């Protein structure tokens, strides 16, 4: 081995320990950098975990509030139908089944499950930090509204209360399968505290007023209102999609019975036309402000009162009166049951004419009938007593014609001629219909 080889091996032997030392420095620096990054990201990770916990609790809270809303819906429905439940509640305990603790149920099976808003559960924001009240409103206190006020507590990050309250409100809407028929329901986040006063029905307020102070100023930025959540359920009649039996709401469109009948009705008060395709049978009084048009018969057990026309292509039967407050009762004919005759066969028109003269028949006789003219001389001109009149031995009128026009000629028998002679007279002409 020459001297050059010995020197090369010596250099290699010295370089290897230096490379190992440099590699150890690099590894240590990488670890320190990774640790620094981890420490820097730790607050962000903790924040994300906290946001996930908030979202989970808000979702569960919203679902439970939706259950409470459904239970209150049933509770108020039973009050409205006369079940006799207390119309004053200040907690959810009366709405739970009897099997729950404490047992304060007003109904054995209850209206909400035991676990809903339970104070021993920490996975929701419903831990007893809520208030509930029932308000009656309306002229006769027929309106019922339940309000539940929840204060969202978030000690780790109080500034998040407003966002959490809105998250819960959104979740309630998502958790409700459909709107409550006949009930107004709403959930409002971050409202004015004064709204929950035990007297004001929120369902009758403008929603914007829930976020205004007594001076009308918007309070959405007021941190004192953040986290305040109000759930409202009301039997406000105008929200009912069904026609109520107590008459506290009204139709917003035409009533289509789908070829079914409307039965056991007392009075029908129609502002427009009442048009029936077949017969009309009325058991009570009917007030019709315009026209009643029926293709068939009209049968009334009581009065039929119309301010317009009653038009029937068939018969009109009633045990009471037919009263037209404005206009006339117009019919082709009317049968008078007590007299056993049609109205048209009685005298329906009369007038006094100067005869000889002609008259036109006033009316149209129905099937099986024909016009009839009856006359009676009222006075004979020139034969009045005390005016030098001559004696009259006989008096009559001759009626000629047909087709709706008739000539009326009065005649008398004088003492000299002993025969009928035409004369001038005032004649009462009466008109009726009679059998052919």
MILUM-397424 format. One record per residue (C-alpha): y, x, z. Coordinates in pm, whole numbers. Layout:
{c2 Y; c1 X; c3 Z}
...
This chain:
{c2 0; c1 0; c3 0}
{c2 334; c1 148; c3 -102}
{c2 654; c1 138; c3 98}
{c2 811; c1 -140; c3 -117}
{c2 528; c1 -381; c3 -40}
{c2 562; c1 -314; c3 332}
{c2 933; c1 -393; c3 318}
{c2 873; c1 -725; c3 128}
{c2 617; c1 -844; c3 381}
{c2 853; c1 -758; c3 660}
{c2 1130; c1 -973; c3 501}
{c2 891; c1 -1269; c3 454}
{c2 775; c1 -1246; c3 809}
{c2 1134; c1 -1254; c3 936}
{c2 1241; c1 -1551; c3 704}
{c2 971; c1 -1799; c3 810}
{c2 1096; c1 -1847; c3 1167}
{c2 1451; c1 -1907; c3 1035}
{c2 1338; c1 -2187; c3 798}
{c2 1152; c1 -2364; c3 1076}
{c2 1464; c1 -2350; c3 1293}
{c2 1686; c1 -2496; c3 1012}
{c2 1437; c1 -2782; c3 952}
{c2 1450; c1 -2879; c3 1321}
{c2 1829; c1 -2900; c3 1308}
{c2 1818; c1 -3140; c3 1009}
{c2 1567; c1 -3373; c3 1180}
{c2 1776; c1 -3388; c3 1496}
{c2 2093; c1 -3471; c3 1300}
{c2 1912; c1 -3754; c3 1114}
{c2 1786; c1 -3901; c3 1436}
{c2 2132; c1 -3887; c3 1587}
{c2 2282; c1 -4056; c3 1281}
{c2 2017; c1 -4334; c3 1284}
{c2 2076; c1 -4387; c3 1656}
{c2 2450; c1 -4410; c3 1596}
{c2 2398; c1 -4665; c3 1321}
{c2 2163; c1 -4868; c3 1539}
{c2 2411; c1 -4864; c3 1826}
{c2 2688; c1 -4968; c3 1588}
{c2 2482; c1 -5257; c3 1446}
{c2 2363; c1 -5380; c3 1786}
{c2 2664; c1 -5611; c3 1849}
{c2 2618; c1 -5764; c3 1504}
{c2 2246; c1 -5819; c3 1569}
{c2 2321; c1 -5974; c3 1907}
{c2 2587; c1 -6198; c3 1746}
{c2 2343; c1 -6314; c3 1479}
{c2 2078; c1 -6390; c3 1739}
{c2 2335; c1 -6585; c3 1941}
{c2 2439; c1 -6780; c3 1630}
{c2 2073; c1 -6863; c3 1565}
{c2 2034; c1 -6988; c3 1923}
{c2 2352; c1 -7195; c3 1890}
{c2 2231; c1 -7348; c3 1565}
{c2 1891; c1 -7430; c3 1715}
{c2 2045; c1 -7594; c3 2024}
{c2 2300; c1 -7783; c3 1811}
{c2 2025; c1 -7913; c3 1581}
{c2 1815; c1 -8033; c3 1875}
{c2 2121; c1 -8187; c3 2038}
{c2 2207; c1 -8375; c3 1717}
{c2 1854; c1 -8509; c3 1683}
{c2 1855; c1 -8630; c3 2044}
{c2 2195; c1 -8795; c3 2000}
{c2 2053; c1 -8976; c3 1695}
{c2 1769; c1 -9102; c3 1918}
{c2 2023; c1 -9216; c3 2176}
{c2 2219; c1 -9394; c3 1903}
{c2 1906; c1 -9581; c3 1789}
{c2 1826; c1 -9677; c3 2150}
{c2 2179; c1 -9801; c3 2214}
{c2 2161; c1 -9998; c3 1890}
{c2 1857; c1 -10186; c3 2022}
{c2 2010; c1 -10222; c3 2369}
{c2 2328; c1 -10379; c3 2230}
{c2 2129; c1 -10601; c3 1993}
{c2 1937; c1 -10745; c3 2287}
{c2 2260; c1 -10802; c3 2482}
{c2 2400; c1 -10982; c3 2180}
{c2 2090; c1 -11202; c3 2153}
{c2 2112; c1 -11300; c3 2520}
{c2 1842; c1 -11079; c3 2675}
{c2 2047; c1 -11049; c3 2995}
{c2 2071; c1 -10670; c3 3015}
{c2 2355; c1 -10527; c3 3227}
{c2 2675; c1 -10502; c3 3025}
{c2 2788; c1 -10199; c3 3224}
{c2 2620; c1 -9858; c3 3209}
{c2 2739; c1 -9517; c3 3328}
{c2 2432; c1 -9305; c3 3251}
{c2 2132; c1 -9295; c3 3022}
{c2 1886; c1 -9356; c3 3306}
{c2 1871; c1 -9738; c3 3256}
{c2 1773; c1 -9679; c3 2893}
{c2 1462; c1 -9475; c3 2976}
{c2 1114; c1 -9624; c3 3034}
{c2 1002; c1 -9712; c3 3387}
{c2 765; c1 -9414; c3 3381}
{c2 1061; c1 -9172; c3 3383}
{c2 1214; c1 -9020; c3 3695}
{c2 1428; c1 -9151; c3 3846}
{c2 1308; c1 -9503; c3 3762}
{c2 1619; c1 -9708; c3 3678}
{c2 1492; c1 -9880; c3 3364}
{c2 1623; c1 -10223; c3 3266}
{c2 1320; c1 -10261; c3 3040}
{c2 965; c1 -10137; c3 3101}
{c2 924; c1 -9960; c3 2769}
{c2 1286; c1 -9842; c3 2765}
{c2 1504; c1 -9760; c3 2469}
{c2 1497; c1 -9377; c3 2455}
{c2 1220; c1 -9125; c3 2542}
{c2 1215; c1 -8958; c3 2885}
{c2 1286; c1 -8610; c3 2748}
{c2 1606; c1 -8705; c3 2564}
{c2 1913; c1 -8559; c3 2737}
{c2 1694; c1 -8441; c3 3023}
{c2 1884; c1 -8228; c3 3276}
{c2 1590; c1 -7989; c3 3327}
{c2 1584; c1 -7877; c3 2964}
{c2 1799; c1 -7587; c3 2844}
{c2 1729; c1 -7609; c3 2471}
{c2 2012; c1 -7859; c3 2400}
{c2 2375; c1 -7904; c3 2500}
{c2 2279; c1 -8233; c3 2671}
{c2 2227; c1 -8120; c3 3029}
{c2 2404; c1 -8391; c3 3223}
{c2 2750; c1 -8281; c3 3108}
{c2 2826; c1 -8615; c3 2947}
{c2 2988; c1 -8948; c3 3031}
{c2 2891; c1 -9291; c3 2899}
{c2 3070; c1 -9624; c3 2915}
{c2 3043; c1 -9975; c3 2770}
{c2 3356; c1 -10162; c3 2658}
{c2 3387; c1 -10531; c3 2571}
{c2 3656; c1 -10637; c3 2324}
{c2 3766; c1 -10940; c3 2125}
{c2 3925; c1 -11271; c3 2221}
{c2 3610; c1 -11383; c3 2403}
{c2 3467; c1 -11036; c3 2476}
{c2 3213; c1 -11090; c3 2201}
{c2 3252; c1 -10729; c3 2090}
{c2 3047; c1 -10454; c3 2256}
{c2 3107; c1 -10080; c3 2218}
{c2 2928; c1 -9792; c3 2387}
{c2 3098; c1 -9451; c3 2400}
{c2 2924; c1 -9127; c3 2498}
{c2 3145; c1 -8825; c3 2563}
{c2 2982; c1 -8480; c3 2561}
{c2 3157; c1 -8158; c3 2659}
{c2 2996; c1 -7861; c3 2480}
{c2 2965; c1 -7562; c3 2716}
{c2 2913; c1 -7216; c3 2567}
{c2 2995; c1 -6955; c3 2837}
{c2 2889; c1 -6657; c3 2625}
{c2 3146; c1 -6738; c3 2360}
{c2 3385; c1 -7023; c3 2453}
{c2 3572; c1 -6981; c3 2124}
{c2 3264; c1 -7114; c3 1944}
{c2 3275; c1 -7457; c3 2111}
{c2 3471; c1 -7624; c3 1829}
{c2 3227; c1 -7504; c3 1563}
{c2 2925; c1 -7604; c3 1772}
{c2 3066; c1 -7953; c3 1832}
{c2 3115; c1 -8002; c3 1458}
{c2 2764; c1 -7870; c3 1391}
{c2 2620; c1 -8127; c3 1635}
{c2 2821; c1 -8410; c3 1475}
{c2 2691; c1 -8316; c3 1131}
{c2 2334; c1 -8300; c3 1259}
{c2 2356; c1 -8651; c3 1407}
{c2 2451; c1 -8788; c3 1064}
{c2 2164; c1 -8598; c3 900}
{c2 1913; c1 -8715; c3 1160}
{c2 1988; c1 -9084; c3 1120}
{c2 1754; c1 -9221; c3 856}
{c2 1994; c1 -9500; c3 760}
{c2 2307; c1 -9672; c3 879}
{c2 2259; c1 -9919; c3 1163}
{c2 2271; c1 -10268; c3 1016}
{c2 2534; c1 -10472; c3 1194}
{c2 2670; c1 -10177; c3 1393}
{c2 2950; c1 -9930; c3 1356}
{c2 2842; c1 -9579; c3 1455}
{c2 3029; c1 -9254; c3 1437}
{c2 3036; c1 -8908; c3 1595}
{c2 3365; c1 -8723; c3 1627}
{c2 3412; c1 -8357; c3 1721}
{c2 3705; c1 -8196; c3 1905}
{c2 3895; c1 -8517; c3 1983}
{c2 4177; c1 -8598; c3 2222}
{c2 4052; c1 -8650; c3 2579}
{c2 4276; c1 -8955; c3 2629}
{c2 4073; c1 -9151; c3 2371}
{c2 3795; c1 -9190; c3 2630}
{c2 3994; c1 -9422; c3 2857}
{c2 3743; c1 -9700; c3 2924}
{c2 3961; c1 -9960; c3 2752}
{c2 4014; c1 -9861; c3 2390}
{c2 3743; c1 -9955; c3 2136}
{c2 3730; c1 -9657; c3 1902}
{c2 3566; c1 -9865; c3 1628}
{c2 3896; c1 -10052; c3 1586}
{c2 4107; c1 -9735; c3 1565}
{c2 4215; c1 -9530; c3 1267}
{c2 3989; c1 -9220; c3 1281}
{c2 4294; c1 -8997; c3 1243}
{c2 4430; c1 -9131; c3 1573}
{c2 4136; c1 -8969; c3 1754}
{c2 4304; c1 -8634; c3 1688}
{c2 4658; c1 -8723; c3 1794}
{c2 4832; c1 -8711; c3 2128}
{c2 5047; c1 -8990; c3 2270}
{c2 5340; c1 -8865; c3 2062}
{c2 5139; c1 -8880; c3 1741}
{c2 5103; c1 -8504; c3 1701}
{c2 4780; c1 -8364; c3 1554}
{c2 4573; c1 -8184; c3 1817}
{c2 4294; c1 -8028; c3 1611}
{c2 4424; c1 -7681; c3 1695}
{c2 4445; c1 -7753; c3 2067}
{c2 4179; c1 -7536; c3 2233}
{c2 4164; c1 -7781; c3 2525}
{c2 4001; c1 -8032; c3 2290}
{c2 3749; c1 -7790; c3 2141}
{c2 3388; c1 -7873; c3 2219}
{c2 3460; c1 -8237; c3 2301}
{c2 3220; c1 -8467; c3 2115}
{c2 3242; c1 -8849; c3 2112}
{c2 2960; c1 -9072; c3 1987}
{c2 3053; c1 -9438; c3 1932}
{c2 2831; c1 -9739; c3 1865}
{c2 2986; c1 -10084; c3 1824}
{c2 2873; c1 -10428; c3 1710}
{c2 3197; c1 -10470; c3 1516}
{c2 3129; c1 -10776; c3 1300}
{c2 3288; c1 -10636; c3 986}
{c2 3026; c1 -10359; c3 972}
{c2 2732; c1 -10597; c3 959}
{c2 2557; c1 -10594; c3 622}
{c2 2393; c1 -10927; c3 713}
{c2 2556; c1 -11266; c3 759}
{c2 2573; c1 -11319; c3 1135}
{c2 2445; c1 -11631; c3 1308}
{c2 2754; c1 -11637; c3 1531}
{c2 2988; c1 -11656; c3 1231}
{c2 3189; c1 -11346; c3 1328}
{c2 3182; c1 -11190; c3 982}
{c2 3210; c1 -11305; c3 624}
{c2 3054; c1 -11244; c3 285}
{c2 3209; c1 -10977; c3 61}
{c2 3030; c1 -11102; c3 -251}
{c2 2863; c1 -11416; c3 -383}
{c2 2576; c1 -11563; c3 -184}
{c2 2270; c1 -11561; c3 -410}
{c2 1983; c1 -11759; c3 -258}
{c2 1742; c1 -11651; c3 -530}
{c2 1626; c1 -12006; c3 -618}
{c2 1573; c1 -12079; c3 -247}
{c2 1731; c1 -12364; c3 -51}
{c2 2011; c1 -12372; c3 205}
{c2 1887; c1 -12617; c3 467}
{c2 2007; c1 -12778; c3 793}
{c2 2373; c1 -12732; c3 703}
{c2 2626; c1 -12952; c3 882}
{c2 2965; c1 -12925; c3 709}
{c2 3033; c1 -12732; c3 389}
{c2 3399; c1 -12630; c3 362}
{c2 3448; c1 -12500; c3 8}
{c2 3782; c1 -12353; c3 -102}
{c2 3668; c1 -12350; c3 -466}
{c2 3427; c1 -12553; c3 -675}
{c2 3086; c1 -12658; c3 -546}
{c2 2864; c1 -12669; c3 -856}
{c2 2504; c1 -12790; c3 -816}
{c2 2248; c1 -12787; c3 -1095}
{c2 2046; c1 -13073; c3 -948}
{c2 2079; c1 -13331; c3 -670}
{c2 2300; c1 -13278; c3 -363}
{c2 2173; c1 -13408; c3 -27}
{c2 2429; c1 -13382; c3 252}
{c2 2324; c1 -13455; c3 613}
{c2 2664; c1 -13391; c3 773}
{c2 3026; c1 -13409; c3 669}
{c2 3141; c1 -13203; c3 372}
{c2 3502; c1 -13100; c3 315}
{c2 3561; c1 -12992; c3 -45}
{c2 3909; c1 -12863; c3 -127}
{c2 3858; c1 -12858; c3 -502}
{c2 3587; c1 -13005; c3 -726}
{c2 3226; c1 -13101; c3 -657}
{c2 3021; c1 -13105; c3 -976}
{c2 2657; c1 -13211; c3 -969}
{c2 2421; c1 -13258; c3 -1262}
{c2 2196; c1 -13484; c3 -1054}
{c2 2247; c1 -13720; c3 -761}
{c2 2470; c1 -13669; c3 -456}
{c2 2320; c1 -13796; c3 -131}
{c2 2529; c1 -13773; c3 187}
{c2 2418; c1 -13864; c3 538}
{c2 2779; c1 -13851; c3 658}
{c2 3124; c1 -13834; c3 502}
{c2 3196; c1 -13650; c3 178}
{c2 3564; c1 -13551; c3 181}
{c2 3711; c1 -13398; c3 -133}
{c2 4064; c1 -13292; c3 -218}
{c2 3965; c1 -13272; c3 -584}
{c2 3711; c1 -13448; c3 -807}
{c2 3354; c1 -13539; c3 -719}
{c2 3165; c1 -13542; c3 -1049}
{c2 2803; c1 -13657; c3 -1065}
{c2 2593; c1 -13726; c3 -1371}
{c2 2358; c1 -13924; c3 -1148}
{c2 2412; c1 -14145; c3 -845}
{c2 2610; c1 -14088; c3 -526}
{c2 2435; c1 -14201; c3 -207}
{c2 2599; c1 -14178; c3 133}
{c2 2552; c1 -14339; c3 475}
{c2 2920; c1 -14272; c3 548}
{c2 3240; c1 -14282; c3 349}
{c2 3346; c1 -14109; c3 31}
{c2 3712; c1 -14023; c3 93}
{c2 3932; c1 -13862; c3 -171}
{c2 4234; c1 -13723; c3 15}
{c2 4404; c1 -13646; c3 -315}
{c2 4316; c1 -13822; c3 -638}
{c2 4055; c1 -14090; c3 -695}
{c2 3683; c1 -14140; c3 -658}
{c2 3590; c1 -14171; c3 -1027}
{c2 3253; c1 -14316; c3 -1125}
{c2 3115; c1 -14492; c3 -1430}
{c2 3013; c1 -14768; c3 -1195}
{c2 2927; c1 -14829; c3 -829}
{c2 2660; c1 -15057; c3 -684}
{c2 2766; c1 -15261; c3 -380}
{c2 2443; c1 -15294; c3 -187}
{c2 2568; c1 -15557; c3 58}
{c2 2698; c1 -15777; c3 -224}
{c2 2399; c1 -15701; c3 -443}
{c2 2615; c1 -15631; c3 -744}
{c2 2789; c1 -15357; c3 -937}
{c2 3154; c1 -15291; c3 -872}
{c2 3227; c1 -15335; c3 -1243}
{c2 3099; c1 -15696; c3 -1233}
{c2 3378; c1 -15781; c3 -992}
{c2 3739; c1 -15811; c3 -1098}
{c2 3873; c1 -15459; c3 -1128}
{c2 4198; c1 -15527; c3 -1318}
{c2 4453; c1 -15808; c3 -1327}
{c2 4797; c1 -15855; c3 -1474}
{c2 5046; c1 -16134; c3 -1552}
{c2 5148; c1 -16181; c3 -1915}
{c2 5385; c1 -16408; c3 -2102}
{c2 5164; c1 -16619; c3 -2327}
{c2 5090; c1 -16677; c3 -2602}
{c2 5021; c1 -16305; c3 -2612}
{c2 4750; c1 -16040; c3 -2635}
{c2 4592; c1 -15803; c3 -2383}
{c2 4370; c1 -15496; c3 -2415}
{c2 4060; c1 -15470; c3 -2198}
{c2 4115; c1 -15207; c3 -1928}
{c2 3783; c1 -15034; c3 -1877}
{c2 3445; c1 -14950; c3 -2023}
{c2 3143; c1 -15151; c3 -1931}
{c2 2816; c1 -14968; c3 -1889}
{c2 2477; c1 -15029; c3 -2044}
{c2 2367; c1 -15393; c3 -2027}
{c2 2721; c1 -15514; c3 -1955}
{c2 3001; c1 -15654; c3 -2168}
{c2 3373; c1 -15724; c3 -2114}
{c2 3468; c1 -16053; c3 -1943}
{c2 3819; c1 -16207; c3 -1934}
{c2 3924; c1 -16464; c3 -1671}
{c2 4259; c1 -16643; c3 -1683}
{c2 4467; c1 -16864; c3 -1460}
{c2 4799; c1 -17024; c3 -1558}
{c2 5060; c1 -16932; c3 -1303}
{c2 5347; c1 -17141; c3 -1438}
{c2 5420; c1 -17340; c3 -1756}
{c2 5760; c1 -17264; c3 -1898}
{c2 5971; c1 -17583; c3 -1940}
{c2 5744; c1 -17794; c3 -1719}
{c2 5864; c1 -17692; c3 -1373}
{c2 5929; c1 -17984; c3 -1143}
{c2 6296; c1 -18072; c3 -1087}
{c2 6411; c1 -17949; c3 -1428}
{c2 6353; c1 -18263; c3 -1625}
{c2 5996; c1 -18165; c3 -1698}
{c2 5750; c1 -18413; c3 -1836}
{c2 5418; c1 -18481; c3 -1672}
{c2 5116; c1 -18267; c3 -1763}
{c2 4779; c1 -18438; c3 -1782}
{c2 4579; c1 -18119; c3 -1848}
{c2 4614; c1 -17740; c3 -1869}
{c2 4394; c1 -17462; c3 -2010}
{c2 4396; c1 -17121; c3 -2181}
{c2 4219; c1 -17027; c3 -2500}
{c2 4084; c1 -16668; c3 -2513}
{c2 3998; c1 -16535; c3 -2858}
{c2 3898; c1 -16192; c3 -2975}
{c2 3665; c1 -15908; c3 -2887}
{c2 3620; c1 -15538; c3 -2927}
{c2 3867; c1 -15467; c3 -2650}
{c2 4166; c1 -15684; c3 -2761}
{c2 4210; c1 -16052; c3 -2673}
{c2 4458; c1 -16327; c3 -2766}
{c2 4560; c1 -16551; c3 -2477}
{c2 4695; c1 -16898; c3 -2569}
{c2 4794; c1 -17152; c3 -2300}
{c2 4765; c1 -17530; c3 -2381}
{c2 4868; c1 -17851; c3 -2209}
{c2 4812; c1 -18229; c3 -2257}
{c2 5130; c1 -18435; c3 -2244}
{c2 5161; c1 -18811; c3 -2158}
{c2 5249; c1 -18917; c3 -2512}
{c2 5015; c1 -18720; c3 -2735}
{c2 4703; c1 -18724; c3 -2520}
{c2 4592; c1 -18407; c3 -2705}
{c2 4601; c1 -18030; c3 -2645}
{c2 4915; c1 -17856; c3 -2754}
{c2 5012; c1 -17487; c3 -2739}
{c2 5275; c1 -17403; c3 -2485}
{c2 5450; c1 -17110; c3 -2327}
{c2 5331; c1 -17003; c3 -1983}
{c2 5284; c1 -16708; c3 -1749}
{c2 4915; c1 -16638; c3 -1728}
{c2 4721; c1 -16424; c3 -1478}
{c2 4459; c1 -16226; c3 -1673}
{c2 4165; c1 -16078; c3 -1479}
{c2 3905; c1 -15838; c3 -1616}
{c2 3545; c1 -15761; c3 -1518}
{c2 3211; c1 -15667; c3 -1674}
{c2 2917; c1 -15904; c3 -1695}
{c2 2559; c1 -15907; c3 -1824}
{c2 2511; c1 -15930; c3 -2198}
